[in-house]
Amino acid sequence: MSATKSVNGYQIKQLKDGQWWLVSAQGENVAGPFASEAMAVEVASVFEDSAGHASARRNPKS
């Protein structure tokens, strides 16, 4: 496995299944799987998480 890269605020990680994923700072898989690290990096460079991360959506007062 390669060292984890950070692109546009997301980590590029190869998981146990051999596929590449964009992972948030909270550890949430936000996009993937991708067949190669290069594909994941390319997507991460323009990726905008319009739904927001799960931890950011939580509202304990609801």
GISUL-V28935 format. One record per backbone hydrogen bond with DSSP energy under -0.5 kcal/mol. NH is the residue of the N-H (numbers start at 1). CO is the residue of the C=O. E is the energy in kcal/mol with one decimal. If there is no record, write none. Layout:
BEGIN
NH&CO&E + NH&CO&E
END
This chain:
BEGIN
5&12&-1.2 + 7&10&-3.1 + 10&7&-2.2 + 11&23&-2.9 + 12&5&-3.1 + 13&11&-0.7 + 13&21&-2.3 + 15&13&-0.7 + 15&19&-2.3 + 18&15&-2.5 + 20&34&-2.6 + 21&13&-2.6 + 22&31&-2.8 + 23&11&-2.7 + 23&21&-0.5 + 24&28&-2.8 + 27&24&-1.9 + 30&22&-2.7 + 30&28&-0.6 + 31&22&-1.2 + 33&20&-0.6 + 34&20&-2.2 + 40&36&-1.8 + 41&37&-2.7 + 42&38&-2.2 + 43&39&-2.3 + 44&40&-2.7 + 45&41&-1.8 + 46&42&-0.5 + 46&43&-1.4 + 47&43&-1.0 + 50&48&-1.6 + 52&49&-0.9 + 56&53&-0.7 + 57&53&-1.2 + 58&54&-0.9 + 62&59&-2.1
END
